[in-house]
Amino acid sequence: MKPTGNTILITGGGSGIGRGLAEAFHKLGNKVIIAGRRKQVLDETTAANPGISSIQLNIEDPADIRKVAAQLAKDHPTLNVVIHNAGIMRPENLLDASGSVTDAEAIITTNLLGPIRLTTALLPQLQKQPQATIMTVSSGLAFIPMAITPTYCATKAAIHSWSQSLRYQLKSTDVEVVELAPPYVQTELMGSAQAADPRAMPLNDYLNEVIEIIKTQPNATEILVERVKPLRFAEHSGTEKYAAFFKQFNDAMNAH
Protein backbone atom coordinates (compact mmCIF):
# COMPACT_ATOMS: atom_id res chain seq x y z
CA MET A 1 0.00 0.00 0.00
CA LYS A 2 1.33 3.43 -0.90
CA PRO A 3 1.27 5.86 2.07
CA THR A 4 -0.07 8.88 0.17
CA GLY A 5 -2.17 9.87 -2.83
CA ASN A 6 -5.10 7.61 -1.93
CA THR A 7 -8.81 8.11 -1.38
CA ILE A 8 -9.48 6.06 1.76
CA LEU A 9 -12.69 4.89 3.42
CA ILE A 10 -12.27 3.92 7.09
CA THR A 11 -15.16 2.25 8.87
CA GLY A 12 -15.39 2.93 12.58
CA GLY A 13 -13.34 6.02 11.80
CA GLY A 14 -14.76 8.25 14.51
CA SER A 15 -12.92 6.79 17.49
CA GLY A 16 -10.01 4.64 18.63
CA ILE A 17 -7.71 3.07 16.06
CA GLY A 18 -10.04 4.13 13.23
CA ARG A 19 -9.86 7.80 14.10
CA GLY A 20 -6.12 7.55 14.66
CA LEU A 21 -5.60 6.00 11.22
CA ALA A 22 -7.88 8.61 9.63
CA GLU A 23 -5.86 11.46 11.12
CA ALA A 24 -2.52 9.86 10.27
CA PHE A 25 -3.44 9.19 6.64
CA HIS A 26 -4.99 12.65 6.31
CA LYS A 27 -1.72 14.24 7.46
CA LEU A 28 0.14 12.21 4.83
CA GLY A 29 -1.92 13.83 2.08
CA ASN A 30 -4.63 11.26 1.50
CA LYS A 31 -8.30 12.04 0.97
CA VAL A 32 -10.03 10.36 3.94
CA ILE A 33 -13.70 9.48 4.43
CA ILE A 34 -14.74 8.09 7.80
CA ALA A 35 -17.85 5.98 8.23
CA GLY A 36 -19.82 4.90 11.27
CA ARG A 37 -23.27 4.84 12.77
CA ARG A 38 -22.78 7.58 15.44
CA LYS A 39 -23.16 10.97 13.74
CA GLN A 40 -21.93 12.91 16.77
CA VAL A 41 -18.63 11.03 16.85
CA LEU A 42 -18.17 11.47 13.10
CA ASP A 43 -18.90 15.20 13.38
CA GLU A 44 -16.42 15.62 16.24
CA THR A 45 -13.68 13.96 14.19
CA THR A 46 -14.33 15.97 11.01
CA ALA A 47 -14.56 19.23 12.99
CA ALA A 48 -11.17 18.54 14.55
CA ASN A 49 -9.65 17.58 11.18
CA PRO A 50 -10.73 19.94 8.37
CA GLY A 51 -10.61 18.06 5.10
CA ILE A 52 -11.72 14.69 6.45
CA SER A 53 -15.26 13.90 5.33
CA SER A 54 -17.79 11.48 6.78
CA ILE A 55 -20.74 9.30 5.87
CA GLN A 56 -23.14 7.53 8.19
CA LEU A 57 -23.11 3.76 7.82
CA ASN A 58 -24.88 1.03 9.75
CA ILE A 59 -22.49 -1.85 9.13
CA GLU A 60 -25.12 -4.32 10.42
CA ASP A 61 -27.61 -3.38 7.67
CA PRO A 62 -27.02 -4.95 4.23
CA ALA A 63 -29.30 -2.43 2.50
CA ASP A 64 -27.49 0.50 4.10
CA ILE A 65 -24.13 -0.93 3.03
CA ARG A 66 -25.29 -1.10 -0.58
CA LYS A 67 -26.74 2.44 -0.39
CA VAL A 68 -23.54 3.89 1.07
CA ALA A 69 -21.38 2.07 -1.51
CA ALA A 70 -23.46 3.61 -4.31
CA GLN A 71 -23.17 7.06 -2.70
CA LEU A 72 -19.39 6.68 -2.36
CA ALA A 73 -19.07 5.73 -6.04
CA LYS A 74 -20.92 8.92 -6.92
CA ASP A 75 -19.23 11.31 -4.46
CA HIS A 76 -15.73 9.79 -4.40
CA PRO A 77 -15.05 8.13 -7.76
CA THR A 78 -11.31 7.83 -6.98
CA LEU A 79 -11.92 5.70 -3.87
CA ASN A 80 -9.15 3.10 -3.94
CA VAL A 81 -8.67 2.01 -0.31
CA VAL A 82 -11.09 0.60 2.25
CA ILE A 83 -10.01 -0.08 5.83
CA HIS A 84 -12.46 -2.41 7.59
CA ASN A 85 -11.88 -1.08 11.09
CA ALA A 86 -15.41 -1.13 12.57
CA GLY A 87 -15.80 -3.78 15.24
CA ILE A 88 -17.38 -4.61 18.57
CA MET A 89 -15.99 -6.72 21.41
CA ARG A 90 -18.10 -8.03 24.29
CA PRO A 91 -17.43 -10.57 27.02
CA GLU A 92 -19.64 -13.66 26.93
CA ASN A 93 -20.39 -16.32 29.53
CA LEU A 94 -20.98 -19.51 27.58
CA LEU A 95 -22.38 -21.14 30.72
CA ASP A 96 -25.15 -18.52 30.97
CA ALA A 97 -28.33 -20.43 31.64
CA SER A 98 -30.44 -17.93 29.69
CA GLY A 99 -28.97 -19.25 26.46
CA SER A 100 -28.91 -15.77 24.92
CA VAL A 101 -26.79 -15.41 21.79
CA THR A 102 -27.72 -11.77 21.12
CA ASP A 103 -24.17 -10.52 21.69
CA ALA A 104 -22.66 -13.30 19.59
CA GLU A 105 -24.97 -12.54 16.68
CA ALA A 106 -24.20 -8.81 16.82
CA ILE A 107 -20.46 -9.45 16.94
CA ILE A 108 -20.58 -11.79 13.93
CA THR A 109 -22.78 -9.37 11.96
CA THR A 110 -20.50 -6.38 12.62
CA ASN A 111 -17.04 -7.96 12.63
CA LEU A 112 -17.40 -10.61 9.93
CA LEU A 113 -20.48 -10.07 7.75
CA GLY A 114 -19.85 -6.30 7.72
CA PRO A 115 -16.46 -6.49 5.97
CA ILE A 116 -17.67 -9.26 3.65
CA ARG A 117 -20.75 -7.28 2.58
CA LEU A 118 -18.90 -3.97 2.24
CA THR A 119 -16.07 -5.52 0.22
CA THR A 120 -18.60 -7.09 -2.13
CA ALA A 121 -20.36 -3.75 -2.56
CA LEU A 122 -17.15 -1.75 -3.14
CA LEU A 123 -15.17 -4.22 -5.25
CA PRO A 124 -16.50 -3.04 -8.64
CA GLN A 125 -15.34 0.50 -7.85
CA LEU A 126 -11.99 -0.64 -6.43
CA GLN A 127 -11.29 -2.68 -9.56
CA LYS A 128 -11.66 0.47 -11.69
CA GLN A 129 -8.66 2.08 -9.96
CA PRO A 130 -5.05 1.77 -11.19
CA GLN A 131 -4.10 0.51 -7.73
CA ALA A 132 -6.38 -0.40 -4.83
CA THR A 133 -6.12 -1.82 -1.32
CA ILE A 134 -8.55 -3.70 0.90
CA MET A 135 -7.27 -3.57 4.48
CA THR A 136 -8.95 -5.96 6.84
CA VAL A 137 -8.49 -5.64 10.60
CA SER A 138 -8.05 -8.84 12.54
CA SER A 139 -6.31 -8.98 15.94
CA GLY A 140 -3.58 -10.74 17.86
CA LEU A 141 -6.55 -12.57 19.38
CA ALA A 142 -7.17 -14.23 16.01
CA PHE A 143 -4.15 -16.39 16.83
CA ILE A 144 -4.43 -16.74 20.64
CA PRO A 145 -8.08 -16.44 21.65
CA MET A 146 -9.02 -14.68 24.87
CA ALA A 147 -11.60 -17.08 26.28
CA ILE A 148 -13.79 -14.40 27.90
CA THR A 149 -14.51 -12.94 24.44
CA PRO A 150 -15.01 -16.13 22.41
CA THR A 151 -17.09 -14.83 19.51
CA TYR A 152 -14.94 -11.75 19.02
CA CYS A 153 -11.82 -13.91 18.74
CA ALA A 154 -13.59 -16.31 16.39
CA THR A 155 -14.61 -13.46 14.07
CA LYS A 156 -11.03 -12.19 13.97
CA ALA A 157 -9.70 -15.68 13.17
CA ALA A 158 -12.30 -15.84 10.40
CA ILE A 159 -11.22 -12.44 9.05
CA HIS A 160 -7.62 -13.68 8.90
CA SER A 161 -8.69 -16.77 6.95
CA TRP A 162 -11.05 -14.82 4.69
CA SER A 163 -8.34 -12.24 3.94
CA GLN A 164 -6.01 -14.99 2.73
CA SER A 165 -8.67 -16.38 0.38
CA LEU A 166 -9.62 -12.92 -0.86
CA ARG A 167 -5.95 -12.11 -1.54
CA TYR A 168 -5.58 -15.31 -3.57
CA GLN A 169 -8.75 -14.69 -5.59
CA LEU A 170 -7.70 -11.11 -6.38
CA LYS A 171 -4.11 -11.99 -7.31
CA SER A 172 -4.68 -11.31 -11.01
CA THR A 173 -6.23 -7.87 -10.33
CA ASP A 174 -4.79 -4.53 -9.20
CA VAL A 175 -6.51 -4.87 -5.79
CA GLU A 176 -4.21 -5.95 -2.96
CA VAL A 177 -5.36 -7.33 0.40
CA VAL A 178 -3.52 -6.25 3.54
CA GLU A 179 -4.31 -7.49 7.05
CA LEU A 180 -3.82 -5.25 10.07
CA ALA A 181 -3.54 -7.30 13.28
CA PRO A 182 -3.42 -5.02 16.36
CA PRO A 183 -2.30 -6.10 19.82
CA TYR A 184 -4.08 -4.91 22.96
CA VAL A 185 -4.24 -1.12 22.42
CA GLN A 186 -5.42 1.72 24.67
CA THR A 187 -8.85 2.37 23.11
CA GLU A 188 -12.41 2.16 24.41
CA LEU A 189 -13.21 -1.05 22.50
CA MET A 190 -14.00 -2.78 25.82
CA GLY A 191 -14.88 0.40 27.73
CA SER A 192 -13.06 3.31 29.34
CA ALA A 193 -10.89 1.07 31.54
CA GLN A 194 -9.08 -0.28 28.46
CA ALA A 195 -8.10 3.23 27.37
CA ALA A 196 -6.13 3.66 30.61
CA ASP A 197 -4.90 0.08 31.04
CA PRO A 198 -1.09 0.13 31.44
CA ARG A 199 -0.93 -3.38 29.94
CA ALA A 200 -2.28 -2.02 26.64
CA MET A 201 -0.11 -0.39 23.99
CA PRO A 202 -0.50 3.42 23.88
CA LEU A 203 -2.57 4.34 20.84
CA ASN A 204 -0.09 6.87 19.44
CA ASP A 205 2.76 4.37 19.74
CA TYR A 206 0.70 1.82 17.85
CA LEU A 207 -0.26 4.27 15.09
CA ASN A 208 3.31 5.49 14.64
CA GLU A 209 4.61 1.94 14.25
CA VAL A 210 1.84 1.02 11.79
CA ILE A 211 2.50 4.04 9.59
CA GLU A 212 6.22 3.33 9.66
CA ILE A 213 5.59 -0.25 8.48
CA ILE A 214 3.36 1.01 5.65
CA LYS A 215 6.05 3.51 4.58
CA THR A 216 8.98 1.09 4.74
CA GLN A 217 7.33 -2.24 3.82
CA PRO A 218 4.95 -1.37 0.95
CA ASN A 219 4.54 -5.02 -0.05
CA ALA A 220 3.67 -6.34 3.42
CA THR A 221 0.55 -8.49 3.44
CA GLU A 222 0.29 -8.40 7.24
CA ILE A 223 0.99 -5.29 9.29
CA LEU A 224 2.37 -6.53 12.59
CA VAL A 225 3.84 -4.27 15.25
CA GLU A 226 6.42 -5.88 17.51
CA ARG A 227 3.99 -6.23 20.43
CA VAL A 228 1.60 -8.45 18.52
CA LYS A 229 4.22 -10.90 17.23
CA PRO A 230 4.21 -13.22 20.31
CA LEU A 231 0.48 -13.79 19.69
CA ARG A 232 0.72 -13.97 15.90
CA PHE A 233 3.49 -16.57 15.92
CA ALA A 234 2.59 -18.49 19.09
CA GLU A 235 1.74 -21.64 17.13
CA HIS A 236 5.22 -21.69 15.58
CA SER A 237 6.65 -22.92 18.89
CA GLY A 238 4.76 -26.21 18.72
CA THR A 239 1.58 -27.63 20.22
CA GLU A 240 2.86 -28.09 23.77
CA LYS A 241 4.29 -24.58 24.11
CA TYR A 242 1.23 -23.09 22.43
CA ALA A 243 -1.08 -24.82 24.92
CA ALA A 244 1.01 -23.55 27.83
CA PHE A 245 1.03 -20.01 26.43
CA PHE A 246 -2.72 -20.13 25.84
CA LYS A 247 -3.33 -21.15 29.47
CA GLN A 248 -0.87 -18.60 30.87
CA PHE A 249 -2.37 -15.82 28.74
CA ASN A 250 -5.97 -16.57 29.69
CA ASP A 251 -5.15 -17.12 33.38
CA ALA A 252 -3.49 -13.69 33.41
CA MET A 253 -6.47 -12.03 31.72
CA ASN A 254 -8.90 -13.67 34.17
CA ALA A 255 -6.83 -12.43 37.12
CA HIS A 256 -7.72 -8.81 36.32
N, C-alpha and C positions, 0 to 999 in steps of 0.2 A: 504493500500500500504506500502510495506517495504521501508525504506529510502535508502538502499544500496544493492549492489549485483544485480542490474538490468541492462538490455540493453534497453535503452530508446530512442525512436524517438520523437523529438519535432518539430512540424511544426511551421513555423514562428520563428525559433530559432535563427535568426541572429540579432534580435533587440528587444528592449523593454522587456516585461515580459518573452517572449520566451528565449531570450539570458540569462536573469537573472536566469531562471529556469535551463537552460543548464549548466551554470557555477556552480550553487549551487549543482546540482545533481552530476556533475563531481567531485567536491571537496569531496563529500561524498563517492566516490569510485564506482560510476556507470559508465558503458560504455554509452556514449551519442552520438547520431547522430542527427544533426540539418538538417532541410529541409526547403527550400524556393526557390523562383524563382530568387532572386537577388544574382548572384554568388559572386559579390564583397563583399556584406555584410556577406555572409557565410564564405568567405575566411578571412575576417578581424577577425571574431569570432574564427575560428579555429587557426589562427596564434597567437592570444592572449591567447589561451587555448590549449597548446599541449596535444593531446590525444583525444580531441573532433573531430569527423569526420563529414563530411557533404555530402549531396546529393541534387542536384537540383530537384525541384518539382514544377510543375505548378498545384496548387490545383484546378484551374478552368477546367482542361483538364482531362476528364475521362480516356482517353487512357494513358496519362502520369502517372496518379495515379496507374493504373494497372501495367505499366512498372516498376515504382519505387518499388511497393510492391514486384514484382518478384525479382528485384535486391536485395532488403533488405533480402528476404528469403535466397538468395544465399550467400550474403556477411556477414549477421548478423543472423545466424540461431538461436541464443539465444534471439532474440528480444522478450521482454515480456511486454513492456510498450509503449503505444503511448499517447502523449499529444497533443490534437487537439488545438493548440494555434493560428494558422494562422487566421487572420481576418482583415476585413476592415470596417471602420466607416466613413460615409459621411453624411453631412447635406442634407436634401431634403426639397424643398418647394412644398407641395402637391397642391398648388394653381397655380403653374407654368403653364402658358397658352400653353407652347410648348408641354406639355403632354409627355415629355421624361421620360422613366422608365429605362434608361441605368444604372444609379447608383443602382437602386433597384435590377435590375437583377444581377449585378455584386456582390452585397452584399449577396444576397441569394445564388448564386453559390459558393462563397468563404466560407461564414460563416455557411451555412446549408448543401448544397449538398456536399461540400468538406469533412467534417467529416463523413457524411453518406457513401460516396463512399470509402473513405480511410479505414474506419472501416470494410466495406464489403470485401475489398481487403486484409486486414491484418488478419481478424478473423481466417482463417484456420491456420495461423502460430501461432497466440496467443494461440489458443486452444491446440497446441502441448506442450506448456510450463507447468511446474508444478504449476506455479502461474503467472497470468497475470493481467494487469490493463489497462483499457481504461479510460483516463482522458479527459473529455470534458471540454471546457471552455465557460461558459455562461457569466453572468455579473449581477451586482446589477440592471442593467437596464432591465433585464428580468422580474423583479418584479414591478418596477416603471419605465415605459417608459419615456424617454426624448423626447418630442414631435418633436424637431427639427431633430432628427435622427430616424424616424419612422421604417424604414425597418431594420436597425441595431437592434433596440430593439426587433422587432418581431422575427428576426432570433435567438436572444439569448433566448427569451421565448420558441421558438420552440426547441432549443437545450436542455433546461431544461426538457421539456416534453419528448422529444425523449430519453434523458438519463434515465429517469425513466422507460420507456418501455423497453429499451435495458437491463437495470439492471434486470428487472423482467424476461425477456426472457432468460438471461444468468445465472439465479440463480442456475441451476443444473450443471453449468460448473465451471472451476477454473479461469474464467475471471471475475474480478470485474469491476464495473463502478463507477467512482468517478467524481463528478462535482466540478470544480473550478469556483467560482463566484467572480471575482474581483470587488472592488469599483472603483472609479475614481482614477487612478494612474498616476504618472508623467512619461508618455511615449510620443512618437510622433505619437500615433494612430490617433489623430486629428490634427497633425501638431506640429511644434516646440513650439508653445505657451503652449500647454498642458504640455510639459516636465518641464516648469518653473512655472506652475500655482500653487500658494500657497494653493489653495483649494483642490488640488489633493494630494493623499498619496504618500510620497517619495518612489521610487521604491525599494530601499534597505530595508526600513521598511516593505514594503509589502512582499518581498521575505523572510525575516527573520521570519515573523509571519506564512507564509505558510509552510515553512520547519519545524517550531516548531510544527505546527498542525499535519503534516505528521508523525513526530517522536513520538508525544505523543498520537495521536488519530488514530492508524493504521486502525481502522474499520470505520472511518468517511466516509459517502457517499457524503457529501457536505463539501468542504473546505471553511470556511467562516471566514475571519478576522473580528475583532470587528467593523471596519468602514463600512462594507457592511451590517451589521445586521439590521439597521433601514430600508434599502431598501428591504432586503430579507423578513422581517417579517411585512412589512407595512400593509398587508391585515389582519393580526391577530387582529388589533385594531378595525375592523368593517368598514362597507361601508362608513359611514359618515366621519370618521377620515381619512380613506384612500383617499377619494375624496379631502379632505382639504389638505392633505399632497402632493398629486399629483399636485394640483394647486400651492401650495406654492413652491414646488420643481421646477416646470417648469417656474413659474414666475421668480424665482431667476436665473435660467439658461439663460432666455431670457434677463435679465437685464445686462448681461455681453457681 
